[in-house]
Amino acid sequence: MIKEQLKQKAQAIGGIPSGYELEIEDYRENELDSDTIFVWKDPHDEENGIWVTLDRDSQLIGLTKYTSSKSTIEHLANERLQELALQFVFDHYPNAFEQFTLEKIKERQGGRLQFTYSQYELELFLPLTGFFVEITKSGEIVCFRYDGVAEKIIHPDKIIHKDEARSILLNELIMETTIDVLSKEVYEEGDDLSHLMYEPCLRSHQLLADGKTPEIEREEEISRQLIPLPKPTKTTTKDVDAFIGLDRSIFQQIREQEMGDTIGTVWRIAKDEPELSDRSFEGFFKQRNDKTIKIITYKDSGRLKGVYSFLDRKGSLQLSMNECEEIAMQFLYKLYPQADQFFRMKADTEEDETNACFHLELYHCGIHLRFGFTCITVNRTTGHIDNYLGPDIHPELIAGLPSEPAISKEQAKELFTSLFDVELQWRKEYTDDSEGYYQLVYIPMYPNLEGDLAFIEAEDARVIVKKDLF
């Protein structure tokens, strides 16, 4: 009865079109403090959907619309849009404007306006408090999220001067040489090409307001010992499908989706499609993923980016690590015939009774590539490649990069230091039992740049800035 009442309210809030179908109904009967999520989808267009999240008291927590239910193309004045957006909030949280202060008004994609109100403490806003609401030019609410009031705020005994905080953070600055692709979507003036760069690395990316470094549990340093890539002892005529165990005369493609510069396809034997057990998130993902093989390829070149098998495959083989390595190398050289010129393999491998995992990295004159990591998992009982994660950078694209920077680390460090500053902000932290609390910290900022400094180009000292994506 409670679930049905929640669903009816969610339908009213979301303004669900009559042709939409309920896809997810995540209601946890035995968890009294959990939220309930409803998702409706347009059966004719997977890109269109409406999410509504309610708490157990039927209070609205979140709303997201990936569609527009209004046909009008009239554009309302910004003042009117603000009135409509705030009226929507008032209807659900009448006391919100007594608790929270306007933090920012931001224009989003498509000219949408987003109004963010947050809690204010010591003349600073607390993140993940208050609410934000997003409205289209025609006056439709398409996104809303309520985070509420901070439950625990820790005030510092003292606050050191920002110049002292800046010096402490810069004291252990190092500039690491790296190679990365400057994505047009992520970086200002990105070109989607590989570049040799300096990456500024601070020992800590924040400093407590009293000058202490936050206690961070440091993971054991992962071994980066790399060894030359072995060549397979035998040549093979197998194609990629044979390596991953995909027989297209039996498997059928059940989905295809564009994901930026890649395309994902999902394959399953028709008779193996599981029934939808329930409309929970668990049931939804089980129905979509069980007994499938997922393949990701790049749209422009068809190059394989990833393979993910959700098949429960158990064969009669008992392959040794050496035999699995031979299969993994045959597969890699099938994809990259000159693999030994670009890849090095980590000395440490992972194995269990079923799988053998081999980790590799792209290699260029001893320089680390941020996204050159590659993983191949061989099923020891079938000999198939069950999982493959390829590098984000095509190996051949790094061959023409310089082997050494044109500017020195000292020059790069001096440039970074001239642009670096700090400011006080509240940050939310979590304890082991997930109880959240707020503490005041100094964080890096770059007042003369449009965003955060990500890299310094090692050839011409160009400053690479991250786009503000949120």
N, C-alpha and C positions, 0 to 999 in steps of 0.2 A: 504494500500500500504506500509506504514512504517513497519507494523508488518511482512508482507511477505518478505520485504528486510532484516529485522533483522533475520528472520528465515533462509533465504538462507545463510547469513553470519555465523550464528551459526552452520549450517550444515557443512559448509566448515571448520570452526575452529575445530569442534569436530570430523571430519572424521567419520560421522555416517555410520555404516554398512548398506547395502541395506535392510537387513531383520528387522532392528529395527523399532519400531512404536513410533510415537509422542504421549507422554502420558500427558505432561503438557505444556501449552503455556500461561504463565501468563503475559499478556500485558495489562496495565492499560491506556486506551486511554486518560482519562481526567487528568492523573497525569504526567505532562510533565517531572518531575525530577525523576521519578521512573525507576528502572531497569526492564528489561524484562528477564524472565527465561524460558528456553526451556529444557524439559527433554524427552529423548528417552529411551525406554526400550526394552530389548530382550524379545520377546513374549514367548520364550521357557525357559527363566531363569530369574526370578525376581531379582536375585542378580546382574545381569549385566545391567548397564545403563550409560548414559552420560548426565551430566548437563552442560549447557552453560548459562552464565549470561552476558548480554550486556546492556550498557546504551543507552539512546535515540539517541546518536550520533554514535551508532553501535560500540563503543569502548568495547573491551573485559574487563570484570570485574572478572569473575570467570569461571573456567573449572574444572570438576571432572569426571574422567572415572573410572567406576567400572568394566572395561573389558580391554582386550588387543586386539587390531586389527591387531597386527603384529605376524606373525607366526615364525619369526626367533628366535632362542635360543642363538644367538651370544651375548656374553657379551663384551661391549665396555669398554675401559679404562676410569677411572674416569676423566681424563683430557678431553677426547673427550665428555663425558657426560656433563661436565660443559660447554663446547663450545656450544653444542646443546641446552642446557637449556637456556643459556644466549642469544643465537641467537633468540630463540622463544620470549623472553621478548623484545629484541631489535626490532623485527618485529612489535610488537604492541605498544611499548613505547620507541621510539628512544632516548629520553632524560632521561630515568630512571637511567642510570649509572652516570649521572651528579648530580642527586638529592639524590641518596641513596647509602649507604655504606654496604659492605658485613658484615653481623652480625654473621652468622654461617652456617656451612655445616653439615647436620645431616643425618645419615643413617636411613632410615625408614624400615618398614616391607617389607620383600622380597628383601632386598638389594637395595631398591630404594634410590636415593639421593635427598635431599631437600636443596635448596639454598635459604637463606633468606637475603634480603637486606632491610635496614630500614633507617629512617632519623636519623641523628646524631646531638645532641645538648648538649653543655656543656660536651662533651666527654662521653655522654651516649646515648644509642639507645632509640627511642620512640616506644613503642608497637603500633600495629595496624596502622603502616605507611609502606610505601614502598610496597614490594611484596614478595611472595615466589613462587617457582616453583619446582615441583617434577617430576623426570624422572626415568624410569625403566632402568635396566641394558642393555636392548636392544636399548635404545634411544628414547622411546616413552614418550611424555609429558602426565602425567596422572592427574596432579593437578596444578592449578595456581590460585592465588588470588592477586588482586591489590587493595591496600588500599589508596595509594596516599600520599599527603603531609599533615602534621598537619596544621590545619587552625588557631589554637589559642594555644599559649604556654605562660603560666604564670611563669615568673622568680621570684624566692624568693628574698626578700630584704637581707636576710642573710641565711647562712647555718651553723647550729650548728655542733659541733664535733660528730662523730659517737658514741663515748663513752657516751656522754650525752644523745644521742637519745636512746641508748641501755638501759641506766638506767631508763629513763622515761617509756619505754615500759614494762620493767620488774617490775616496781614499784607496779603494781596492778595485777601481775600474780597470778592466782589461779589454783589449780590442782583439776579437777572434776573427781570423780569416775564414771566410765561408763562401759557398756558392749557392745561389738561390734563383728561382724564377720570379721576376718582378711582374706579378699578375696585375692586369689592368683593373680587375675588380677589387683588389686589396690595397694597391699602392697608388699614390698620386704619380702621374706621368709613367705608370707602368707600361711595359711593352710586350709582356708575355715571353721575354727572352731570358736566357741565363746570364748572370753577371757574377764577377768576382768582387766580393765586398768585405768590408769590416763590419762585424756585428758587435756593438757595445754590450758588455756583460758586467752588470753590477752584482756584487756579492749578495746584496739584498735589494729588492725592488721597492721596499718601503722601510720606514724607520719610525719607531714609536715616538710620539710627541715629546716624551721625556728624554729622548736620545738613545734609548736602548734598541738593540736589534731584535726583532721578533724571534722567538724560539721556533725554529723550523726543524721538523724531523727530517733529517737528510737521509735519503735512500742510499744504500750502498752503491758506489760508483760502478756502473755497468762496464764490463770489460770491453774496450774498444780495440783489442788486439786483432788485427786483420792479417790474413794469410793470402798468398797468391791463389787465384781461382784455379782449381783443377780442371782439366779438360776431360770430357767423357772418353772412356776407353773404346767405345763402339759408336759408330754412326747409326742413325735411325731414320726411318722413313715415316714414322708416325707423325700425324698432324696434331694440332692442339686439341681437337675433340677427342682423339684417341688417348692422349695423355690424361685428360680430365674425366674420361669415362662418359662422354656425352654422345650417345647414339641418336642422331636426329631422325632416324626412321622410327624410333620408339618414343623419344621425348618430343613434347610439343611446346612451342613458345606460348606462355600464358600472359606475359606482360612485357611491355617495353616502355622505358621512360628516359627522357632527356634530363641530364644532370649537369648543367653548365657545359663544359667542353667534352663531356663523356655521355655515352648511352648505356643504360643498363637493360639487360634482357634476363628474363626468368624462365626456366625450363622445368617441366615436370611430365612424368608419364601420366596420361589421362586417368587411368584407373586408380592411381595413387592419391588423387586429390582428397584430402581429409574433409570431413563435414565440419561446418562451423558449430563448435560445441556451445559457445555462448558469445555474447557481444562484448565481453571484457577485452581489455588490451591484450591479455594473455591469449585469449581465444582468437582474437583478430590476427595476431602475428603468427600463431600456430597454423591457422588456415592458409596464410599467405606464404609461409616459409617452409613448412614441413615437406620433406621429400622433394626439394627443388635444388637446382644448380643455378647460381646467379653469375652472370658474366658482365664485366664492365669493359668497354672499349672506348678509345678516343674517336670522336666524330670525324676529325679531319683526316686521320691516317689509318684508322682501323686497328691501331696498335692495342694489344691487350693490356689493360690496367689491373684487372683483378678477377679472381675466380673464388667463389664461396660455395662449397657444397654443404647442403643440409640433408644429405642422404645418409642413412644409417647403413654404411657399407661394411660388411665383414666378409672377407674372403678366406681362402685356405692357405695363403702364403704366410711365410714367417721371414720376412726380409731382414737382413742385417743392416746396420748403419751404412756400411760401405755400398751395399746394393741400392739403398735408398738414395745415397749421395749420387750414385751413377745416374739414377732416374732424374733426380733434380737437375743435374748438370745437362743431361740430354735435353730436358725441357727448356732450361735457360738459354742454351746455345741454339735451340730451335727458334726462340724469340729474338736472340741477339747473337748472330754467328761470330762476332768478334767480342764476345762477352769478357774474355780474359783481359782485354785491353781497358775495360771500363770498371769491372767489379772486383772487389776483394771480399773474402768470406770471413765471418767471425769465427775465431778458433773454437768458441763454445757453441755446442749444438744442444738442442732439446729433444728428448725422446721419451716415449712411454710405450706401452704394449701395442698401441695401435698406430701411433704417428711418430714421424721423424721430421723435425723442423730445422731448416737451414736459413740462417740470417746472413744477408749480404749488404754491402754498401757500395755506392758508386765512389769511384776513386779518381782524383785528378791531381797529380803531382803532390801527393800527400795532403791535399786540402779536403776538408770535410764538406760534404753537401748536406744541407739542412733536410732535404726531402729526397735523399737518394737511397733511403732504406728499402730493402726488398726482402720478402719472406716467401719460402716455398715449403709446403707441408706435404709429405708423401705418406700415403696410407700403407702401412707395413703389411697389411693382410691382402690388399688388392693390387698394389703397385700404382694406383692412380694418384694424380695430384688433387688433393682435396681442397687445398686453399693456396692461393697465390696473391700476393700483394706486390705490385710492381712499382718502380720508381716514378715520382712525379715528373722527373726530368728525363727526356730522351737522351741516352748516353752519348749519341753522336753530337748532340748540341754543345756538350762541354769540351769536346776535343779541341776546338779552336780558341778556347779561352786562354788568357795568359797564365803562365805558371807562377808568376810572382807579381805582387802589387806594384803599381807605379808610384804610389805614395807610401810613406813609412807609417808604422803604427803610431809613432809619436805625433806625426802630423794629423792623423785621424783622431787621436785622443785629444789633441788641442782643439780641433774643430768641434768635436762633441762637447767638450767642456764649455766652450764659448756659447753653446746653445742650451745647455742644461740648467734647469732650476728646479726648485721643489715648492710644494704647497701643502697646506694642511687639509686633510679630508677625513671623514669618518669612513671606516671600513668594517664590514661585517665578517666576523670569524665564527668558526664552529668548533665545538668540543667533540670529543669522541662519542658522546651520547646525543650528538646533533643539536644540542642546545645552542642557539645563536646569541652572540653578544656583539656590541659595537665598541671599537676602540679608535682613538684619534691617532693618525699617522701622517708622516710626511711622505709624499709620493713624487716621482719625477714628473716634470712638465717642461714644455718647450714653448715659451711665450712668443717667440718670433716665427713659429711654424704653424701651419694649419692643422696639424695633427701630431701624433707621437713619432719621434725619430726612430726608424727601424734599422737602417743601415747607412754606411758611408761607402760610396762607390770607390773601389780600390784603384781604379785607373784614372779617374778625373776628379775625385773628392766630391762628387755630387751627393747631396743629402737626400736620402730616400725616406719618404714620409708615409705612414699608414693612413688610409682613409678612415673617416669616422663612419662606421657601418651601422651604428646603433643610435 
